[in-house]
């Protein structure tokens, strides 16, 4: 029987992509479904005010995910490369240190969330431009979500580490089990127990606990990595080696927090002045924008899953000096990601009303009018955005944190945030305050396209480097 390491070096590239990427895609999709399922049931059981509240809380959940994936993906990349180089001890210690870091970060973040709950919710849109019912729902939902942050982060960080151990299906089972539990418990908590948004949050945390327990159980019987007592004490020199490999994953998620903080506040400003406000508040634009971002997250989960699933394969082959296999993986990955973006683009352009109707149909005409605008403008650059994400993660898997982080930083911070602030103001000043919302909807596609130009340049350079592999293949 083939050993995991032999499979990574000898199996056909396409087969390896399917074996590692498909479970990773399913895992990330199930993770994305937690908040999406909440929104669907809240939309039918509570209404637009409940969906606005979950949209306000969502960035704070993503912040926890950003920290968890930074630790998990960094350890996954490092472990895969070190195993390819035959350095078992460093791989074991990196896994142990990642576990300790994740648990510590989760406890600290929960404490911060509970202490500064009101200030954080205000920062993400629960201000006086929102109806009081929205602010109350946000506080209620956030309290329970915050309590589950440590176990949520643990499950998300262990997922890539389990994949690096050669068990992508087990990583998938852990995430899917939690998501299925959430889907079952959500309607019970919301409709049967009549717990409203609190019920949705409790169901979400229960699902996260299941994922965490399955992941923890696997740690005691890993195939390649061996956790020992000396693997757990933090070694800062080791952390300094693998931590930079997770910056791209962190920026990819944290930038969503930054952009949603800006976008939520811009929606409250320009949504009120737009034709899509029916009651003098930004409740409808806020609810729709949050749902549109969930669909974007679904696509990005597929894209990131395809790329992140390849991290163990690329890292191990690069560590072993098999650069030609890395090139083939890169080409296959980029073409596949572009195809995903093309399918998403066609769906978003053709069926915006049908997609938004999944979250409830008992809404004003302005609700569906804004949905058409948001889907067709805000998500019109899906192909470049999908290729961008693939490029970021592929560079990360090669142990190139600088190039990966700079590209991600360009997309998510240098371009996305300033454009989201400046473009609606420009549109409002030029065409009237009611048109500022159109500038906001165009900000993300502009950031995606400009980053795509830079990503193409970097990928071409990397392709040339892989054609002429260096004498030493140790990337870290």
Buried (B, 14 or more C-beta within 10 A) or exposed (E): EEEBBEBBBEBEBEEBBEBBBBBBBBBBBBBBBBBBBBBBBBBBBBBBBBBBBBBBBBBBBBBBBBBBBBBBBBBBBBBBBBBBBEBBEBBBBBBBBBBBBBBEBBEEBBEBBEEEBEEBBBBBBBBEBBBEBBBBBBBBBBBBBBBBBBBBBBBBBBBBBBBBBBBBBBBBBBBBBBBBBBBEBBBEBBBEBEBBBBBBBBBBBBBBBBBBBBBBEBBEEBEBBBBEEEBBEEBEEBBEBBBBBBBBBBBBBBBBBBBBBBBBBBBBBBBBBBEBBEEEBBBBBBBBBBBBBBBBBBBBBBBBBBBBBBBBBBBBBBBBBBBEBBBBBBEBBBEBBBEBBEBBBEBBBEEBEEBBBBBBEEBEEBBBBBBBBBBBBBBBBBBBBBBBBBBBBBBBBBBBBEBBBBBBBBBBBBBBBEBBBEBBBBBBEEEEBBBBBBBBBBBBBBBBBBBBEBBBEBBEEBEEBBEEBEEEBBBB
